[in-house]
Amino acid sequence: MKAEWKLIDTAPKDGTTILVCAGKNIEPVTWDKDLNEQYVDEPVLNKYGDETNYMTTGGWAANGLTSHEETRQLNPTHWDYLPELPLAAGANGQ
């Protein structure tokens, strides 16, 4: 099955794991709404109800990476759904 790459702006941000193309790399990722903190002049409430001058804009988190510093560097341009898994040996009668 050939990949049908789509622009990253159309990628699902609902927790679905997808493949993204970032430069020459292809990575499985999910959207993490808590990535990419940015300073704002007016305080906002964070997810815990506390006032802060930092808000998160979200970002693509590569599966298996836990460091926000590592995941922040991933800026994909295109995405596609994960391919289907191959059939288990013998499952198709061969």
C-alpha positions in Angstrom: 0.0 0.0 0.0 1.5 3.3 -1.1 1.6 6.2 1.5 -0.8 9.0 0.8 0.9 11.9 2.5 -1.4 14.8 3.6 -0.5 18.3 4.9 0.2 18.3 8.6 -2.6 20.9 9.2 -5.2 18.2 8.5 -3.7 15.6 10.9 -5.9 14.3 13.7 -5.2 15.7 17.2 -7.4 13.2 19.1 -4.7 10.8 20.4 -4.5 8.8 17.2 -1.0 7.6 16.4 0.0 8.6 12.9 3.2 8.7 10.8 4.7 12.1 10.1 7.4 13.2 7.8 9.8 15.7 9.4 12.7 16.5 7.0 14.2 13.1 6.0 12.7 11.3 9.0 9.4 9.4 9.3 8.2 9.0 12.9 5.1 7.6 14.6 3.6 10.4 16.7 0.6 11.6 18.7 -0.6 15.1 19.4 0.4 16.3 22.9 -1.6 19.3 24.0 0.9 20.0 26.8 3.9 20.6 24.6 5.4 24.0 23.6 5.1 26.4 26.4 5.0 30.1 25.3 5.2 33.2 27.5 2.1 35.4 27.5 1.7 39.0 28.9 -1.6 38.4 30.6 -1.8 35.5 33.1 -3.9 32.5 32.1 -5.2 29.5 34.0 -3.3 26.3 33.5 -4.9 22.8 33.5 -4.6 22.8 37.3 -6.5 26.1 37.7 -3.4 28.0 38.7 -2.5 31.4 37.2 0.6 31.4 35.0 2.2 33.5 32.3 2.9 30.4 30.2 0.4 28.6 28.0 0.9 25.5 25.9 0.1 25.4 22.2 0.6 21.6 21.8 3.0 19.7 19.6 3.7 16.3 18.0 5.3 13.9 20.4 7.3 11.0 19.0 6.2 7.7 20.5 8.7 6.6 23.2 10.2 10.0 23.8 9.4 11.5 27.2 11.5 14.6 27.2 9.6 17.7 26.1 13.0 19.1 24.9 13.3 16.2 22.4 9.8 16.3 21.2 9.7 20.1 20.7 12.2 19.8 17.8 9.8 17.7 15.7 8.2 19.9 13.1 6.5 17.7 10.5 5.1 18.9 7.3 3.1 15.8 6.2 1.3 12.9 7.8 -0.4 9.6 7.0 -2.2 6.8 8.9 -0.2 3.9 10.2 -0.2 1.0 7.7 -2.1 -2.1 8.6 -0.1 -4.8 10.4 0.9 -7.8 8.3 -1.2 -11.0 8.8 0.2 -13.4 11.3 2.0 -16.4 9.7 -0.6 -19.0 8.8 -3.5 -16.7 9.4 -4.3 -16.5 5.7 -4.2 -20.3 5.2 -0.6 -20.4 3.8 
